[in-house]
Amino acid sequence: MTTPDFSLRYPGGRTGFLLIHGLGGTPVEMRVVARALHRAGHTVHCPQLAGHCAGEAELLATGWRDWAQSVFDELDRMRAVCDRVIVGGLSMGAVMAMHVAAARPEGVDGLALYAPTLWYDGWSIPRYSFLLKWLIKTPFARRYSFVEREPYGVKDLRARSVITAAITRGNSAEAGLLGTPSGALQQMWALIAQTRREMPTIRCPALLLHAREDDIASLSNAFYIQRHLGGLVDAVILDDSYHLVTIDQQRDIVIERSLALAARLEAAAAHEKTVGLRVVAAE
């Protein structure tokens, strides 16, 4: 049976945002931000990653390179209609965005990194989690799933109740998978290892938003990325959100700063065009 495609695509102007959901997640995670960016005049695409929005079996049938190919295909689609593309993502999606920028530097003009996750070390993560990578190499790991629990990455009580209801209904297209199987975690760690090696080569400007109280990934993730990316990093620390910053209480700040990044890129492109015209005129 073919998995339905829950990708979101909003046609707009010549500056585009390609936004990537998290591991075991869904494009719905990006919907509020995507619609706001679109209302501001931008083209916005939020692709469904291969193997997602279905069950564990479908996710386990894919690997991180399959997930990346979903993004590369979407990037090619956007470059056909956009002059500039900002690639962004939430959690693992932010890591994927960095990998795509490293692999396609000519196709990525900026990065929007929302709660990037290199390791699970937030305040809601059990203290024994440091054993996880070791446990996954044992036979026990085949039956293991990393199960999220309250507060599900959301400080906003109303948004959390919506997520909890979707989880209760088992609606993976709306809320993603409650448990991430060990095989998918292994694939994520392989992506992270690859991306960490690539970070110094990434030169495009990056916006990084991370919550001080992130329950899944602490600020150490943001600090590491800020130190190791090869270009300018505009880091914003949110003081009233948890992990899912794209739907939590300070989502308006996420939107505002993302729009500001787009505006800076457009201004830089306009300046370069003006300088180029002056040079041609002088000749």
C-alpha positions as CSV (number, residue, x, y, z in Angstrom):
1,M,0.0,0.0,0.0
2,T,1.3,3.4,-1.0
3,T,1.8,5.9,1.9
4,P,-0.3,9.1,1.4
5,D,1.8,12.2,0.9
6,F,1.2,14.8,3.6
7,S,3.7,17.3,2.2
8,L,2.8,21.0,2.3
9,R,3.5,23.3,-0.6
10,Y,2.6,26.9,-0.8
11,P,3.6,28.8,-4.0
12,G,4.8,32.3,-3.6
13,G,7.7,34.7,-4.4
14,R,11.2,34.1,-5.6
15,T,12.6,33.5,-2.1
16,G,11.7,30.1,-0.8
17,F,11.8,28.1,2.4
18,L,12.3,24.4,2.4
19,L,11.4,23.2,5.9
20,I,12.1,19.7,7.1
21,H,10.2,17.9,9.9
22,G,11.9,15.8,12.6
23,L,12.6,12.1,13.0
24,G,9.3,10.2,13.2
25,G,7.5,13.5,12.7
26,T,5.3,15.0,10.1
27,P,5.1,18.2,8.0
28,V,2.3,19.4,10.4
29,E,5.2,20.4,12.7
30,M,6.0,23.1,10.2
31,R,2.5,24.2,9.2
32,V,2.1,27.2,11.4
33,V,5.5,28.7,10.4
34,A,5.0,27.7,6.8
35,R,1.7,29.4,6.5
36,A,3.0,32.6,8.1
37,L,6.1,32.7,5.8
38,H,3.8,32.1,2.8
39,R,1.5,35.0,3.9
40,A,4.6,37.2,3.9
41,G,5.0,36.4,0.2
42,H,7.4,33.5,0.2
43,T,7.3,30.1,-1.5
44,V,7.3,27.4,1.2
45,H,7.6,23.6,0.8
46,C,7.5,21.1,3.7
47,P,8.2,17.7,2.2
48,Q,7.2,14.4,3.9
49,L,10.4,12.4,4.4
50,A,10.6,8.9,3.0
51,G,9.1,6.3,5.3
52,H,7.3,8.9,7.5
53,C,3.7,9.5,8.4
54,A,2.9,5.8,8.5
55,G,4.0,3.1,10.9
56,E,7.2,1.8,12.3
57,A,7.6,-0.8,9.5
58,E,7.6,1.9,6.9
59,L,10.1,4.0,8.8
60,L,12.4,1.1,9.3
61,A,12.3,0.3,5.6
62,T,14.2,3.5,5.0
63,G,17.5,5.1,6.1
64,W,18.9,8.6,6.4
65,R,20.0,8.7,2.8
66,D,16.4,8.0,1.7
67,W,15.3,10.9,4.0
68,A,17.9,13.1,2.5
69,Q,16.9,12.2,-1.0
70,S,13.4,13.5,-0.2
71,V,14.9,16.8,0.6
72,F,17.2,16.9,-2.4
73,D,14.3,16.2,-4.7
74,E,12.3,19.0,-3.1
75,L,15.3,21.4,-3.4
76,D,15.5,20.7,-7.1
77,R,11.8,21.4,-7.4
78,M,12.2,24.7,-5.6
79,R,15.3,25.9,-7.4
80,A,13.2,25.7,-10.6
81,V,10.9,28.5,-9.3
82,C,13.0,30.4,-6.7
83,D,16.1,32.6,-7.0
84,R,17.0,31.9,-3.3
85,V,16.2,28.9,-1.1
86,I,16.6,28.9,2.7
87,V,16.6,25.3,4.0
88,G,15.4,24.8,7.5
89,G,14.2,22.1,9.8
90,L,13.1,21.1,13.3
91,S,15.2,18.8,15.6
92,M,16.6,16.1,13.3
93,G,15.3,18.1,10.4
94,A,17.7,20.9,11.3
95,V,20.6,18.5,11.2
96,M,19.3,17.3,7.8
97,A,19.2,20.9,6.6
98,M,22.9,21.3,7.5
99,H,23.8,18.2,5.6
100,V,21.9,19.4,2.5
101,A,23.7,22.7,2.7
102,A,27.1,20.9,2.8
103,A,26.2,18.6,-0.1
104,R,24.6,21.3,-2.2
105,P,26.3,24.6,-1.3
106,E,25.3,26.2,-4.6
107,G,21.7,25.4,-4.0
108,V,21.3,26.6,-0.4
109,D,21.4,30.3,0.3
110,G,20.7,30.2,4.1
111,L,19.8,27.9,7.0
112,A,17.0,28.1,9.5
113,L,17.8,25.7,12.3
114,Y,14.9,25.2,14.8
115,A,15.9,23.3,18.0
116,P,18.7,21.3,16.2
117,T,19.3,18.0,17.9
118,L,22.7,16.3,17.9
119,W,22.1,14.4,21.2
120,Y,19.2,13.8,23.5
121,D,20.1,15.6,26.7
122,G,17.1,17.7,27.6
123,W,15.6,17.8,31.1
124,S,12.8,15.3,30.3
125,I,15.3,12.6,29.0
126,P,15.9,9.8,31.5
127,R,19.4,9.8,33.1
128,Y,20.2,6.4,31.7
129,S,19.9,7.7,28.1
130,F,23.7,7.9,27.8
131,L,23.5,4.1,27.6
132,L,21.3,4.2,24.6
133,K,23.9,3.9,21.9
134,W,25.4,0.9,23.7
135,L,22.1,-0.8,24.2
136,I,21.1,-0.4,20.6
137,K,24.1,-2.6,19.6
138,T,22.6,-5.5,21.6
139,P,19.9,-8.0,20.6
140,F,17.5,-6.3,23.0
141,A,17.6,-3.2,20.7
142,R,15.5,-4.8,18.1
143,R,12.5,-4.5,20.4
144,Y,13.4,-1.0,21.7
145,S,11.7,2.2,20.9
146,F,12.5,5.6,22.3
147,V,9.1,6.7,23.6
148,E,8.3,10.4,24.1
149,R,6.4,11.4,27.2
150,E,4.8,14.5,28.7
151,P,5.3,17.4,27.9
152,Y,5.9,16.1,24.3
153,G,8.2,19.0,23.5
154,V,5.4,21.7,24.0
155,K,5.1,24.2,26.8
156,D,1.8,25.7,25.5
157,L,-1.0,23.7,27.2
158,R,-3.5,24.1,24.4
159,A,-1.1,22.9,21.7
160,R,0.0,20.1,23.9
161,S,-3.6,18.9,24.4
162,V,-4.0,18.8,20.6
163,I,-0.8,16.7,20.3
164,T,-1.9,14.4,23.1
165,A,-5.3,13.8,21.5
166,A,-3.7,13.0,18.1
167,I,-1.3,10.6,19.8
168,T,-4.2,8.9,21.7
169,R,-6.0,8.4,18.3
170,G,-2.8,6.9,16.9
171,N,-2.8,9.5,14.1
172,S,0.9,9.4,12.9
173,A,0.1,11.8,10.0
174,E,-0.9,14.5,12.6
175,A,1.4,13.8,15.6
176,G,4.1,11.5,14.3
177,L,5.1,8.3,15.9
178,L,5.0,8.2,19.7
179,G,7.9,5.7,19.8
180,T,11.0,6.0,17.6
181,P,12.4,2.4,16.8
182,S,16.0,1.7,17.4
183,G,16.8,1.2,13.8
184,A,15.6,4.7,13.0
185,L,17.7,6.1,15.9
186,Q,20.8,4.4,14.4
187,Q,20.1,6.0,11.1
188,M,19.8,9.4,12.8
189,W,23.1,9.0,14.6
190,A,24.7,8.1,11.3
191,L,23.3,11.3,9.8
192,I,24.5,13.3,12.8
193,A,28.0,11.8,12.5
194,Q,28.2,12.7,8.8
195,T,26.9,16.3,9.4
196,R,29.3,17.0,12.3
197,R,32.2,16.3,9.9
198,E,30.6,18.7,7.3
199,M,29.8,21.6,9.6
200,P,33.1,23.6,9.1
201,T,32.5,23.5,5.3
202,I,29.0,25.2,5.6
203,R,29.5,28.9,4.8
204,C,26.0,30.2,4.2
205,P,24.4,32.4,6.9
206,A,22.5,30.4,9.5
207,L,19.7,31.3,11.9
208,L,19.6,29.2,15.0
209,L,16.7,29.2,17.4
210,H,16.8,27.0,20.6
211,A,14.8,27.1,23.8
212,R,16.6,27.5,27.1
213,E,14.2,25.0,28.6
214,D,14.3,22.5,25.7
215,D,13.1,19.2,27.2
216,I,14.6,17.0,24.5
217,A,17.9,18.7,23.5
218,S,19.7,21.1,25.8
219,L,21.4,24.3,24.8
220,S,24.7,22.4,24.4
221,N,23.4,21.4,21.0
222,A,23.0,25.0,19.9
223,F,26.4,26.0,21.3
224,Y,28.2,23.2,19.5
225,I,26.6,24.1,16.2
226,Q,27.4,27.8,16.7
227,R,31.0,27.0,17.3
228,H,31.4,24.6,14.4
229,L,29.5,26.0,11.4
230,G,31.8,27.8,9.0
231,G,29.7,30.8,8.4
232,L,27.8,33.5,10.3
233,V,25.4,32.1,12.9
234,D,22.6,34.3,14.3
235,A,21.7,32.5,17.5
236,V,18.4,33.2,19.3
237,I,17.7,31.7,22.8
238,L,14.0,31.4,23.5
239,D,12.9,31.8,27.1
240,D,9.3,30.5,27.1
241,S,9.3,27.4,24.9
242,Y,10.2,23.7,24.9
243,H,11.5,21.6,22.0
244,L,8.9,22.1,19.3
245,V,9.6,25.8,18.8
246,T,7.7,25.9,15.6
247,I,4.3,25.3,17.4
248,D,5.1,26.4,20.9
249,Q,4.5,29.7,22.7
250,Q,7.2,31.7,21.0
251,R,6.5,30.6,17.4
252,D,6.0,34.2,16.4
253,I,9.6,34.9,17.2
254,V,10.6,31.9,15.0
255,I,8.5,33.4,12.2
256,E,9.9,36.9,12.7
257,R,13.5,35.9,12.7
258,S,13.0,33.6,9.7
259,L,11.5,36.5,7.7
260,A,14.4,38.7,8.8
261,L,16.8,36.2,7.4
262,A,15.0,36.1,4.1
263,A,15.0,39.9,4.0
264,R,18.7,40.1,4.6
265,L,19.3,37.6,1.7
266,E,17.1,39.6,-0.6
267,A,18.8,42.9,0.3
268,A,22.2,41.3,-0.3
269,A,21.1,40.0,-3.7
270,A,19.7,43.4,-4.7
271,H,22.9,45.1,-3.6
272,E,25.0,42.7,-5.7
273,K,22.8,43.3,-8.7
274,T,23.1,47.1,-8.3
275,V,26.9,46.8,-8.0
276,G,27.0,44.6,-11.1
277,L,24.9,47.1,-13.1
278,R,27.2,49.9,-12.1
279,V,30.3,48.0,-13.2
280,V,28.7,47.2,-16.5
281,A,27.7,50.8,-17.0
282,A,31.3,52.0,-16.1
283,E,32.7,49.7,-18.8
